[in-house]
């Protein structure tokens, strides 16, 4: 049985966000800023203030219907490829052989690499994170009609901190929605303001836990009482919109989604941008680092290129 004091990390660096080391859950206030620096960018002061307070932003019409259709066709092609389906980067649904997620797409797929570097996304990230960013993780999320499974409530940062060694909260997730998100087909759900509170979870993480957790997560799952408190404080929102919509949310935002029992699929490409000043070290949980295709240790800044749908000059 573990004591109530946190175990010491293997390195001398301070662990400001210990988790999976206590016998009972704990909720503490974050010590990192939400918006880093005062860099100019495409967001208005009102949008920056909204992000700082609520932890997310949602935009419709960022990508045209033609752009969204092109990317969606690529997602369909990849989901049907036997080579892709058998790759280590591909995660299957917990109760079937259907593709749930494909990781590392910003490296493996030229079309999605261009999307990852699209200035319409990258310039926002540079503005909010206060400087150069690199790609911590990229993936396709499939949620097909009738059988798309849920994603339980969680904070990405808790996992990235404990299992990947991300020191602080200076990363942002970006969902490029390629199908319509409506209230019924399992849209992303967010708890506004939850990014300001860190929930320390219970349970020691097994090595190679990622092999199971990407299909169904058992560790790093917040307790129900903490979730009730966060929802009482901020409520729940589920941004909806047509193909080409964009949803950004802070790395410590509590989020999840219901299963999809409608005929309408919900597919998106998911990018995580981390500040180059917040690069990964050894996992704070003392486990073996997860594979590079899940948590990149290539800290090369993402270039802010042209709009992905435009023609090169």
N, C-alpha and C positions, 0 to 999 in steps of 0.2 A: 504493500500500500504506500502511495506517495505521500510525502508530507505536504503541508499547506504552503511551504516556501517553494519558489520556483527553482528548478535545477539550473546550475550554471551552464552557460553555453561553452563549447569547447574552445572558443577564442576569447580574447580579453575584451572584445567589443561589448558595449552595453546592449542588452535586449530590452528595448522599451515597450515591446508588445508581446510578453510571454503568453503562450497558449499551450494547451494539452499537457500542462505540468501541474495543475491544481486538481484537488479532489472534487471541487465544486465550481460551477461556472462563475465568471466575474465580468462585470461591465465597467469599463473605465473610459475617461475622456481621451480623445486623441491628443497628441502633443505636436503633431505636424500641422503646418498651415494647409488650407484647402487649395488656395490659389497661390502660386509661387511666383514672386516677382511682379512687375508691372509692365511687362512687355506689351507693345501694341500688337494688334492682330485683327482678325475679321469680326470678333465678337464685340458687341456694344457693351458699355459699362453696366447696363441693366442686365444683360445676359450673363456677364461675369458675376455680378452680385447674386443672381438667381442660382447659378451653379454653386457659388460659395455657401449659400444658405441651404439649398435643397440637395445638392450632390449630383444633379443630372441636368441634361439639356436634351430637348427633342426638336428635330427639324423635319419638315416635309419638303419634298421637291428639291433636295440637294442634288440628287442624281435623276436624270431624265428617265422616262419609262423605257426608252430605247436602250439606255445604258443598263438599267436594271434587268431587262430581258436578256441582254448579252451575257451578263454575269450569271443569271439564273440558268441559262442553257449550259454554261460551263459546269455549274454545280450538278446538274442532272447527268451530264456526261461522266463526271468523276464518280458519282454514286453508282454508276452501272459498270464501271471498269473493274474487272477481276483483279488486275494488278494493284489498283488503289485499294480495293476491299481487303486484300491480304497484307497490306503494308502495316508496319508497326505504328505509323502515324494515324491509322484509322481506328476509330472506336465504334463497336457495334452496340446495338441496344441490349439491355440486360436480359431480355427474354426472347430475343430473336437474332437473326443474322442481318437485320436491316442496319444500314449505316447511320450512326448517331452523330458522329463528328469526324472531321479530317483535320489534323493539325499540320502546322508548318507550311501552310499554303503560300505564304509570302516568299518562300524560297523555292518551293517545288513547282509553282505554276506561274508562268510569265504574265498572264492576264491579271491574276490576283495580286502579283507583285506590283504592277502598275497602280492598282487600286490602293494598295497599302501606302504608296508614296504620293497619292493624289493630294494636291495642295489644299483642296477644300477640307480635308481632314487634318493634314499635318500642321498647317498653320494655326489651327485652333489648339492643337496639342502643345505647340511651342509657346503659344500665348498663355495658356493656363498653367503649364508646368515650368515656365520661366526659363526656357532655353532648349538646347538640343535634346532630342529624344531618340531612343532606339526601340526596336520591336522586341518586346518581351515574349509575346506569344501571338500566334494567329491560328484561326481555325474556321472551318465551315460548320455551322450547326444546322442539322436537318430535323425538322419536326413534321413528318408526313401526316396527311389526313388519316383519321381513324385510329392510328397506332403510334403517334408520336408521344413519347413518354415525358414525364415531368422532370424538372430540375429543382431539387429541394432548396429551401432558403439557405443562403450562405454569403459570407464576405470573401471575395477572391483574395483580398490582401492577407487574411488569416492563413490561407493555404500557401500563398506565395512567400510569406514571411517564414512560416514554420518549415515548409518542405523545399523551398527554393532559395532561401537566404536573402530575400528582398528586405533591405534595412528599414525603410520608412515608407510612408504613404505619399508617394510622388509619382503615381501612375494613373492612367485613365483608360477605361475600356470603351470601345467604339463598336456599335452594331450597325452594319449597313444592311437594311432590310430589303430583300429582293422579292418578297411576296407581300401581299397585304397583311398587315397586323390589325386584327379586329378583336373585339372583346371576347370572342368565343374560341379562337383557334390557338389558345395557349400562349398569349403574348407575354413578353418580358414584364415582370412586376417588380416595382421598386418601392422601398420604404423611405420617403423623403426625410432628410435629416439624420438618417441612421449612420451616415459616414462620419458623424462627429463622435460616435461611441464605438469603442472596441470591445467585442465580446470574446472573452477567453473561453475556449471550448475545453471539454473534458475528454480524456482518452489518449493513451500513448500511441503514436503513429507507427504502424509496422513498416519495415523496409519494403520498397517496391509497391507501396500502397496505391500508387497511381494506376496500376493495372486494373484494379477493382474500382477505385473512386471515380474514374472517368465514365464508368458505366452506371455506377450508383455509389454515392458518397456516404461513408459510414463514420469517418473521423473528420474533425473540423466542421461539424454540424452544430449550429447554435441551439441552445436549449429553448424550450417553449416559453418559459417565463420571460427570458430576455427578449424574445420576439414579440411577446404581448406588450412589453414596456415600450419597445421601439415603435410598434404600430399605434399604440395609444398616443405617443408623442407626435408622430408624423403621418399616420395613415398609410394607405397603399395607393400607388398610381400604376397604370398600365398604358404607356404611350402607344397610340395606334396611328396608322397612317398607310398610305399606298406604297407600292414598290418604289424604292429610291429614297425612302425616309432614312434619317440618321438619328441614333440615340447614343449619347455619351453619358457615362456615369463614373463617378469617382471610385478608386480601387477598393475602398472600404465600405462601399454602399451595400447594404443587405438587399439581395435580390433573388429571384427564382421565377419559375413559370409552371403553370398547370399542364397536364397532359392534353393532347389534342384529339378529341373524339369527333370533330367536325370533318366534313369532306375537304376542307380547305387547308393545304399545307402551309407551314410557316418556316421559311428558310432564310438564313442570314449569314453574312461573313463577319467574323468577329476579330478585331485587332486590339492588342493591348500595347500602348505606348508608355514606356518608362523613361524617366529622366536619366541621362547619362551620368548624372551625379548621384544616382540611386542604384548603381549597378549591384548585381547579386554577389554575395559572398557564400560562405558555407551555410547550409540550412540551420536555422536556429533550433530546430527540433532534434538535431544530432543525427539525422538520417542521411543516407546516401543521396546526393543531388538527383533530382529527376532528370530524365533525358533532355538533351538540348532542344529536341523538337517540341517539347512542352514548355520549357523555361530556357530561353536562349541566353547563352553566355558570350554571344557576339555583340559587343556594345557599340558597334559602328553606328553613328547617327543615321537616321532615316533622312534621305534628301527630300526636300519639299519640291516635288516636280510640278509639271503642268497638270491640268485637269486630265484625268485618265481617259476620258472619252474624246479628247481633242486630237488633232493631227499634229505630229511632230513637225517642227519647222526645219 
